[in-house]
Amino acid sequence: MFIRQCIRQIDGKRQAYWALVESHRTARGPRQRVVAWLGKLDEAGRLGVQQAAESAGPRGAHQTASTSGRQKTLFEEEAPGPQPRWVEVNAAGVRVENCRQFGGPWLALELIRRLQLDEFLERAMPRGQEHVPWSLSALILVIARLLEPASELYTAEQWYPKTALAELLGVSVESVDDNRLYRALDALLPHKEQLQVHLKQRLGTLFALEYDLLLYDVTSTFFEGSANFPMAQRGYSRDQRSDCKQVCIALVVSRCGMPLGYEVFPGNTADSSTVEQIVTLMEERYGKSDRIWVMDRGMVSEKNLEFLRQGQRRYLVGTAKTLLKKYEQELLTDDWHQVREGIEVKLLSMPRSEDDETAADGVPADDTGKERKEIFILCRSRDRVKKDEAILRRFEQRIEERLRGMATRCEKQHRDVQKVEREIGRMLGQNTRAARLFQVTVEKREDGGAQLKWKKIEGVRDWATVSAGCYLLRTNVLDWTDEELWKTYMQLTEAEAAFKIHKTDLSIRPIWHQKEDRVLAHILVCFLAYVLWKTLGQLCRQAGLGNEPRRVLDELAEIRLVDVVLPTRDGIEIRQRCVSRPTEHQQILLDRLQLRLPFRMQSGGPTQ
């Protein structure tokens, strides 16, 4: 920082004024910018300002800017300097200009620096001939996805100009457009695997995470538009949008929901067909250790379980509800163990099957003739019992009313048998929860019309009542209690919560991109934003603020960056770029998170 003399022509006379100038880095290289106009200074004033500009700040007078890690600034609170020189300000003319969002972008950058994501991107995406480094463009995408997820066009034209990222990153508003952000997606995608490895290691270091328990689940996200590429397919939609093409996303997280990695599959991929590929990929990437894989019943098949057993892997999985039929007698006994209010469990041996080759003690054996050591955990939720019964009753009443109405129409009208059968099929397909309770037949009358006959199957109704609220788990972890196994399986909700955050807070859906690589890059940006989300959540948990990152983001996002303009008696305007003072609640959050909010912005970065 230094002072520079500026000459102006006023009434035909040359007048000398002094300006305080600072050098700073931008995407185009080093630049100089006027920090403040100092007006006319006498020799004493000029020397005083020059001494302040050249002072070394709080780190010591003999340290240079390079050794202190940042450029010396004039306005350090602790910096030694001359006595202040006062100017007269026209209070009526004081104004605030250029109000921008500061708290959210600044907090996002703090999270990025803690994860060393900026350093990784700078190494992985070296500077070339581009006007703005791809690493900075990628950071803009990730921060925008975290704070205000929208299209690249909206981010460039609407969101970025309203934020302080231009000052925080040194990338001007004019340098950011949708084409640059699209190309940043292309530049970011090749580093997907290295990013996952880096973030896993960094998260483990920051929070001392253990990856002994891995939760695995699959979801889908749909497209708007044609999406004409091989990965976009129609399949089972978790978003109730079977009319749209989609892709499937497989995510692996730790017991606290910290992401370990993800993969993208075609939209028509069955969940169970992804298990072997994901497990193998995680072991190749992070090594094979004594982990426990937790998956829901959609992942389970005998082939997958055999694959896990062959690699000496441990697992805890859900099972198809049809297997409950083998434990009908156990459902009726009273030897349940209550692990939580309304939750009861019991440990069971493997069911005997006529098709199984059994060992001497009745436990089924695998293909090699060795005993398969597994146990089953029978679980019952009292709350779920009431819910299942209410759902079943509602669907049952709906089907019964529709069947009565259809039977009456068949009696009064001459209806085609095939049309009635199709109508019944559609109706039962819309009420699958209770369709198995009814036996429906359509016969042809003597006059050629349709005659509808139906009845309830009481045995099925009784079984539905007995099995309501019950589910079955399966594991080869033999040294845990039933309570430990149940609680571990319940942690699978962390993976489900991760998908919910992706779809609601980060707006991963719908996808508007029409190129496969852009789609994959869009999902990668959402994944990186989710890592920032979970990092903030973990910091909140450590600080005793619960686990509500969105509330913290929304609260700190109210902090603004403004330009304060002070007109002086001499006609010179002093312009200061200041950060709004946090409220009492905001300051408590900052103190708990051990974050120090800058109080003023210098060119190229904040001043503490």
C-alpha positions in Angstrom: 0.0 0.0 0.0 1.3 3.4 -0.9 0.2 7.0 -1.6 0.2 8.5 -5.1 -0.1 12.2 -6.2 -2.8 13.0 -8.6 -3.0 16.2 -10.6 -6.3 17.8 -11.6 -7.2 20.9 -13.6 -9.6 23.2 -11.6 -10.4 26.6 -13.1 -7.4 26.4 -15.3 -5.0 25.7 -12.4 -3.2 22.5 -11.5 -4.2 21.1 -8.1 -2.4 18.3 -6.4 -4.3 15.7 -4.5 -3.1 12.5 -2.8 -4.7 9.0 -3.0 -4.1 5.9 -1.0 -3.4 3.0 -3.5 -3.2 -0.7 -2.8 -1.9 -3.5 -5.1 -4.0 -6.7 -5.2 -4.2 -9.9 -7.2 -7.0 -10.5 -9.7 -7.8 -13.1 -12.3 -6.1 -10.9 -14.9 -3.0 -10.5 -12.8 -1.7 -7.8 -10.3 -3.7 -4.6 -10.3 -3.8 -1.3 -8.4 -6.8 0.3 -6.9 -7.6 3.5 -5.0 -8.5 2.7 -1.4 -9.3 6.3 -0.3 -8.9 9.8 -1.6 -6.9 11.8 0.9 -7.3 15.3 -0.5 -4.7 18.0 -0.1 -2.0 17.0 2.4 0.8 19.0 3.9 4.2 17.4 4.3 3.4 16.2 7.8 0.2 14.6 6.8 1.7 13.0 3.7 4.6 11.5 5.8 2.1 10.3 8.4 0.0 8.4 5.9 3.0 7.0 4.2 4.4 5.7 7.5 1.0 4.0 8.2 1.0 2.5 4.7 4.5 1.1 5.1 4.0 -0.2 8.7 4.3 -3.9 9.2 1.1 -4.3 11.2 0.7 -6.5 14.2 3.2 -9.1 13.2 6.2 -6.9 13.7 7.9 -4.1 11.9 10.6 -6.3 10.4 8.3 -8.8 8.7 7.5 -8.4 5.0 4.2 -9.1 3.3 5.5 -12.4 2.0 6.6 -13.6 5.4 3.4 -12.6 7.1 1.3 -14.4 4.5 -0.7 -11.4 3.4 -0.3 -7.9 2.1 0.1 -5.2 4.7 -2.9 -3.0 5.2 -3.4 0.4 6.6 -6.5 -0.3 8.7 -5.4 -3.1 11.1 -6.8 -2.4 14.5 -3.6 -3.2 16.3 -1.3 -1.7 13.8 1.0 1.0 15.2 0.8 4.3 13.3 0.6 8.1 13.7 -2.2 9.9 15.5 -5.4 10.1 13.4 -6.0 13.1 11.3 -9.6 14.2 11.2 -11.6 15.6 8.3 -15.0 17.3 8.3 -17.8 15.2 6.9 -21.1 16.4 5.5 -23.4 14.2 7.6 -26.4 14.9 5.4 -24.6 13.5 2.4 -23.4 10.2 4.0 -24.8 7.3 2.0 -24.5 3.6 1.5 -24.1 2.1 -1.9 -23.7 -1.3 -3.6 -25.2 -3.6 -0.9 -24.3 -7.2 -1.5 -24.7 -10.6 0.2 -21.6 -11.4 2.3 -22.3 -13.8 5.1 -23.2 -16.8 3.0 -20.4 -16.6 0.5 -17.9 -15.8 3.2 -19.0 -18.8 5.3 -18.9 -21.1 2.3 -15.3 -20.0 1.5 -14.4 -20.7 5.2 -15.7 -24.3 4.8 -13.9 -24.7 1.5 -10.6 -23.5 3.1 -11.0 -25.9 6.0 -11.5 -28.8 3.6 -8.6 -27.4 1.5 -10.8 -27.8 -1.5 -9.5 -24.5 -3.0 -5.9 -25.8 -2.7 -6.8 -29.1 -4.3 -8.6 -27.5 -7.2 -5.8 -25.1 -7.8 -3.3 -28.0 -8.0 -5.6 -30.3 -10.0 -6.7 -27.6 -12.5 -3.6 -25.6 -13.3 -3.8 -22.2 -14.9 -3.9 -22.1 -18.7 -4.9 -19.5 -21.2 -8.4 -19.0 -19.7 -9.4 -15.5 -18.6 -10.6 -16.8 -15.1 -8.9 -19.9 -13.6 -11.1 -23.0 -13.8 -10.5 -23.6 -10.1 -12.3 -20.3 -9.2 -15.1 -21.0 -11.7 -15.6 -24.4 -10.0 -15.8 -22.8 -6.6 -18.5 -20.4 -7.9 -20.5 -23.4 -9.0 -20.2 -25.2 -5.7 -20.9 -22.1 -3.5 -24.0 -21.2 -5.7 -25.3 -24.8 -5.3 -25.0 -24.6 -1.6 -26.5 -21.1 -1.1 -29.0 -20.6 -3.9 -29.2 -23.6 -6.2 -30.3 -22.7 -9.7 -29.2 -22.9 -13.4 -25.8 -21.7 -14.5 -27.5 -18.8 -16.4 -29.3 -17.6 -13.2 -26.1 -18.0 -11.2 -24.1 -15.8 -13.6 -26.7 -13.2 -14.4 -28.8 -12.9 -11.3 -27.1 -14.4 -8.2 -23.4 -13.6 -8.6 -23.7 -9.8 -9.1 -25.7 -9.7 -5.8 -22.9 -11.3 -3.8 -19.5 -10.3 -2.5 -17.8 -13.2 -4.3 -16.3 -10.7 -6.8 -14.3 -9.2 -3.9 -13.7 -12.5 -2.0 -12.5 -14.4 -5.1 -11.1 -11.5 -7.1 -13.3 -12.4 -10.1 -15.2 -9.5 -11.5 -18.9 -9.7 -12.3 -18.3 -9.1 -16.0 -16.0 -12.1 -16.1 -18.7 -14.6 -15.0 -21.2 -15.8 -17.6 -23.1 -19.1 -18.2 -20.7 -20.3 -20.9 -17.8 -20.0 -18.5 -19.7 -22.0 -15.9 -20.7 -24.6 -18.4 -17.1 -25.1 -19.4 -16.1 -25.2 -15.7 -18.3 -28.2 -15.4 -16.3 -29.9 -18.2 -13.0 -29.0 -16.5 -14.2 -30.3 -13.1 -15.6 -33.7 -14.0 -12.2 -35.5 -14.8 -11.2 -34.9 -11.1 -14.2 -36.7 -9.6 -12.4 -39.7 -8.1 -9.4 -37.6 -6.8 -11.9 -35.2 -5.2 -13.7 -38.0 -3.3 -10.4 -39.4 -2.0 -9.2 -35.9 -0.9 -12.4 -35.1 0.8 -12.7 -38.4 2.6 -9.1 -38.0 4.0 -9.7 -34.3 4.9 -13.1 -35.0 6.7 -11.5 -37.9 8.6 -8.7 -35.6 9.8 -11.0 -32.7 10.7 -13.5 -34.7 12.7 -11.7 -37.9 13.6 -14.2 -40.0 11.6 -14.3 -43.7 11.6 -15.4 -45.6 8.5 -16.0 -49.0 10.2 -19.7 -48.8 9.2 -20.8 -47.9 5.7 -24.4 -47.1 4.8 -25.3 -47.7 1.2 -28.4 -46.7 -0.7 -29.6 -45.7 -4.2 -32.0 -43.0 -5.4 -33.0 -41.6 -8.8 -33.3 -38.1 -10.2 -35.2 -37.2 -13.4 -34.6 -35.0 -16.4 -36.7 -32.3 -18.0 -36.2 -32.4 -21.8 -35.2 -35.1 -24.3 -32.0 -36.3 -22.5 -30.9 -38.4 -25.5 -27.9 -40.2 -24.2 -27.4 -43.9 -23.1 -27.4 -43.3 -19.3 -30.8 -41.5 -19.4 -33.4 -44.3 -19.1 -36.9 -44.8 -17.7 -37.1 -46.9 -14.6 -38.5 -47.0 -11.1 -38.8 -43.4 -10.1 -38.4 -42.4 -6.4 -39.8 -38.9 -7.4 -43.1 -40.3 -8.8 -42.0 -39.1 -12.3 -42.2 -42.3 -14.3 -42.9 -40.1 -17.4 -39.4 -38.7 -17.4 -36.0 -40.3 -18.1 -33.7 -40.6 -15.1 -30.4 -41.7 -13.7 -29.7 -43.6 -10.5 -27.3 -42.3 -7.9 -25.6 -44.8 -5.5 -24.2 -43.1 -2.4 -22.0 -44.5 0.4 -21.9 -42.5 3.7 -20.4 -43.1 7.2 -22.5 -43.7 10.3 -22.9 -39.9 10.8 -23.8 -39.2 7.2 -20.4 -38.0 6.0 -20.1 -39.0 2.3 -17.5 -41.5 1.3 -18.2 -41.7 -2.4 -20.9 -42.0 -5.1 -21.5 -43.4 -8.5 -24.0 -42.8 -11.2 -25.8 -45.6 -13.1 -28.3 -45.7 -15.9 -31.9 -44.9 -14.9 -33.2 -48.5 -15.5 -30.6 -50.1 -13.2 -31.9 -52.4 -10.5 -30.6 -51.5 -7.0 -29.3 -55.0 -6.3 -27.2 -55.0 -9.4 -25.1 -52.2 -8.1 -23.9 -53.7 -4.9 -20.9 -55.7 -6.2 -19.6 -52.8 -8.3 -19.9 -50.3 -5.4 -18.3 -52.5 -2.8 -15.4 -53.4 -5.1 -14.9 -49.8 -6.1 -14.8 -48.6 -2.4 -12.3 -51.3 -1.5 -10.1 -50.4 -4.5 -10.2 -46.7 -3.6 -9.8 -46.9 0.2 -8.5 -50.3 0.9 -10.2 -53.4 2.4 -10.8 -53.4 6.1 -13.2 -54.9 8.6 -16.2 -52.8 7.7 -19.8 -53.5 8.1 -22.0 -52.8 5.1 -25.6 -51.7 5.9 -28.2 -51.9 3.1 -31.9 -52.0 2.8 -33.9 -54.9 1.4 -33.8 -53.5 -2.1 -30.1 -54.4 -2.3 -30.5 -57.9 -1.0 -30.2 -61.0 -3.2 -28.6 -64.3 -2.6 -25.9 -63.5 -5.2 -25.0 -60.3 -3.4 -24.9 -62.0 0.0 -22.7 -64.7 -1.3 -20.3 -62.1 -2.8 -20.1 -60.4 0.6 -19.4 -63.7 2.4 -16.7 -64.8 -0.1 -14.7 -61.7 0.7 -15.1 -62.2 4.4 -17.1 -59.0 4.5 -19.6 -58.3 7.3 -23.1 -57.1 6.5 -26.4 -56.1 8.1 -29.3 -55.9 5.6 -33.0 -55.8 5.4 -35.0 -58.7 3.9 -38.1 -59.2 1.8 -41.3 -59.1 3.9 -42.3 -62.5 2.4 -39.6 -64.1 4.6 -41.6 -63.1 7.6 -44.0 -66.0 6.8 -41.3 -68.4 8.0 -41.4 -66.8 11.4 -45.2 -66.7 11.9 -45.0 -68.6 15.2 -42.3 -66.3 16.6 -44.6 -63.3 15.9 -47.2 -64.7 18.2 -45.0 -65.4 21.2 -44.3 -62.9 24.0 -40.5 -63.2 24.3 -39.7 -59.8 22.8 -37.0 -57.5 24.0 -37.9 -53.9 24.2 -34.9 -51.7 23.0 -36.8 -48.4 22.9 -40.3 -47.3 23.8 -42.6 -48.8 21.1 -39.8 -50.9 19.6 -39.3 -54.6 20.2 -36.8 -57.1 18.8 -35.7 -60.7 19.1 -32.8 -62.7 17.7 -33.6 -65.8 15.7 -31.8 -68.6 13.9 -31.9 -69.0 10.2 -35.2 -70.5 8.9 -35.1 -74.1 7.7 -36.0 -74.6 4.1 -36.7 -77.8 2.3 -34.4 -76.7 -0.6 -31.4 -76.0 1.6 -28.7 -78.5 2.3 -28.5 -78.3 6.1 -25.7 -79.0 8.4 -26.0 -81.2 11.5 -27.5 -78.4 13.6 -30.0 -77.4 11.0 -28.2 -74.3 9.8 -28.1 -74.0 6.0 -24.7 -74.5 4.3 -23.2 -72.6 1.4 -22.0 -74.0 -1.9 -18.7 -75.2 -0.3 -20.5 -77.2 2.3 -19.4 -74.9 5.1 -21.8 -73.7 7.7 -23.4 -70.3 7.0 -23.2 -68.4 10.2 -26.0 -65.8 10.1 -28.7 -64.6 12.5 -32.0 -62.9 11.9 -33.4 -60.0 13.9 -37.2 -59.8 14.1 -38.3 -56.2 14.8 -41.7 -54.8 15.6 -42.7 -51.1 15.9 -45.9 -50.4 17.8 -46.3 -47.0 16.0 -45.7 -48.8 12.7 -48.4 -51.3 13.6 -51.0 -48.6 13.9 -49.8 -46.9 10.7 -49.8 -50.1 8.6 -53.3 -51.1 9.9 -54.6 -47.6 9.1 -53.1 -47.7 5.6 -54.4 -51.2 4.9 -57.9 -50.3 6.1 -58.0 -47.2 3.9 -57.0 -49.1 0.8 -59.3 -52.0 1.7 -62.3 -49.7 2.0 -61.4 -48.0 -1.3 -61.2 -51.3 -3.2 -64.4 -52.6 -1.6 -66.4 -49.4 -2.6 -65.1 -49.6 -6.1 -65.9 -53.3 -6.5 -69.5 -52.7 -5.2 -69.9 -49.9 -7.7 -68.5 -51.9 -10.6 -70.7 -55.0 -9.7 -73.8 -52.8 -9.7 -72.9 -51.3 -13.1 -72.4 -54.8 -14.5 -75.8 -55.8 -13.3 -77.5 -52.8 -14.8 -75.5 -52.5 -18.0 -74.3 -54.8 -20.8 -70.6 -54.4 -20.3 -67.7 -56.1 -22.1 -65.8 -58.7 -20.1 -62.4 -57.6 -21.2 -63.1 -53.9 -20.5 -64.2 -54.8 -17.0 -61.1 -56.9 -16.4 -58.8 -54.0 -17.5 -60.7 -51.6 -15.3 -60.3 -54.0 -12.3 -56.6 -54.4 -13.1 -56.0 -50.6 -13.1 -58.0 -50.2 -9.9 -56.0 -53.0 -8.1 -52.8 -51.6 -9.4 -53.6 -48.2 -7.9 -54.3 -49.8 -4.5 -51.6 -52.5 -4.2 -51.4 -52.3 -0.5 -54.7 -54.2 -0.1 -55.1 -55.8 -3.5 -54.0 -59.2 -2.1 -56.9 -59.2 0.3 -59.5 -59.7 -2.5 -60.3 -62.5 -4.9 -62.0 -61.0 -8.0 -63.5 -62.9 -11.0 -65.3 -61.6 -14.1 -67.6 -64.1 -15.8 -69.6 -63.9 -19.0 -73.4 -63.9 -18.6 -75.8 -65.7 -20.9 -76.6 -62.5 -22.7 -72.9 -61.8 -23.2 -72.5 -59.1 -20.5 -70.0 -59.1 -17.7 -70.8 -60.4 -14.2 -68.4 -59.4 -11.4 -67.9 -61.6 -8.3 -65.5 -60.9 -5.5 -64.8 -61.9 -1.9 -62.2 -61.2 0.8 -59.5 -63.7 1.6 -59.7 -64.0 5.4 -56.4 -65.8 5.7 -54.5 -63.0 4.0 -56.4 -60.5 6.1 -55.4 -62.3 9.3 -51.7 -62.5 8.2 -51.7 -58.8 7.4 -52.9 -58.0 10.9 -50.3 -60.2 12.6 -47.4 -59.0 10.5 -48.3 -55.3 10.6 -45.4 -53.1 11.8 -42.9 -56.0 11.6 -39.7 -56.4 9.5 -36.8 -58.7 9.4 -33.0 -58.0 9.4 -30.3 -60.4 8.4 -26.6 -60.3 9.4 -23.4 -62.3 9.8 -22.3 -60.1 12.7 -22.6 -62.6 15.5 -21.0 -60.7 18.5 -23.5 -57.9 18.8 -26.6 -57.7 20.8 -30.1 -57.4 19.2 -30.2 -53.7 20.4 -26.9 -52.8 18.8 -27.9 -54.5 15.5 -31.2 -52.7 15.4 -29.7 -49.3 16.2 -27.0 -49.8 13.5 -29.6 -50.6 10.9 -31.6 -47.5 11.9 -28.5 -45.4 10.9 -29.4 -46.2 7.3 -31.7 -43.2 7.6 -28.5 -41.1 7.3 -28.2 -42.2 3.7 -31.9 -41.4 3.1 -31.4 -38.0 4.7 -28.5 -37.3 2.3 -30.7 -37.9 -0.7 -33.4 -35.7 0.9 -30.9 -32.8 1.3 -29.7 -33.3 -2.3 -33.2 -33.1 -3.6 -34.6 -30.3 -1.4 -31.9 -28.0 -0.2 -29.4 -28.5 -3.1 -32.1 -29.0 -5.9 -30.3 -31.8 -7.7 -33.6 -32.3 -9.6 -34.8 -31.8 -12.2 -31.7 -32.0 -14.4 -31.9 -29.7 -17.5 -28.6 -30.6 -19.1 -28.7 -32.5 -22.3 -25.1 -33.8 -22.5 -24.1 -36.8 -20.4 -20.8 -35.3 -19.2 -22.6 -32.1 -18.1 -25.2 -34.3 -16.2 -22.4 -36.1 -14.4 -20.6 -32.8 -13.6 -23.9 -31.4 -12.3 -24.2 -34.3 -9.9 -20.6 -33.9 -8.8 -21.2 -30.2 -8.0 -24.2 -31.2 -5.9 -22.0 -33.8 -4.1 -19.4 -31.2 -3.3 -22.1 -28.8 -2.0 -23.4 -31.7 0.2 -19.9 -32.1 1.6 -19.9 -28.5 2.6 -23.3 -28.9 4.1 -22.3 -31.9 6.2 -19.0 -30.1 7.2 -21.1 -27.2 8.6 -23.4 -29.6 10.3 -20.5 -31.4 12.0 -19.1 -28.0 13.1 -22.5 -27.1 14.5 -22.7 -30.3 16.4 -19.3 -29.9 17.9 -20.2 -26.3 18.9 -23.4 -27.4 20.6 -25.6 -25.9 18.0 -27.5 -29.0 17.0 -27.5 -30.3 13.5 -29.3 -27.6 11.5 -26.8 -26.2 8.9 -29.6 -24.5 7.0 -30.6 -22.3 9.9 -27.0 -21.2 10.5 -26.6 -20.5 6.7 -29.9 -18.5 6.7 -28.9 -16.5 9.8 -25.4 -15.6 8.7 -26.6 -14.9 5.1 -28.2 -11.7 6.4 -24.8 -10.1 6.9 -24.1 -7.7 4.1 -21.1 -5.9 2.4 -21.8 -2.2 1.7 -19.8 0.8 0.4 -20.0 3.7 2.8 -19.5 7.1 1.1 -18.4 10.1 3.3 -18.5 13.5 1.5 -16.0 15.9 3.1 -15.9 19.7 3.2 -13.2 19.7 0.6 -15.5 18.0 -1.9 -13.5 14.8 -1.8 -15.6 11.6 -1.1 -14.1 9.0 1.2 -15.3 5.5 0.3 -15.0 2.6 2.7 -16.1 -1.0 2.0 -17.5 -2.3 5.2 -19.1 -5.5 6.5 -22.4 -5.0 8.4 -22.1 -5.6 12.2 -23.6 -8.9 13.2 -26.6 -9.0 15.5 -26.3 -10.5 18.9 -27.6 -13.9 17.7 -25.3 -13.9 14.7 -22.3 -13.1 17.0 -23.2 -16.0 19.2 -23.2 -18.3 16.2 -19.8 -16.9 15.1 -18.3 -17.3 18.5 -19.6 -20.9 18.9 -18.2 -21.8 15.5 -14.9 -20.0 16.3 -15.2 -17.8 13.2 -14.0 -14.2 13.1 -16.1 -12.0 10.8 -14.1 -9.4 8.9 -15.2 -5.8 9.6 -13.9 -4.2 6.4 -13.0 -5.4 2.9 -9.8 -4.3 1.2 -9.3 -4.9 -2.4 -8.8 -8.7 -3.0 -9.9 -9.8 0.4 -11.3 -9.1 3.9 -9.5 -7.3 6.7 -9.9 -8.7 10.2 
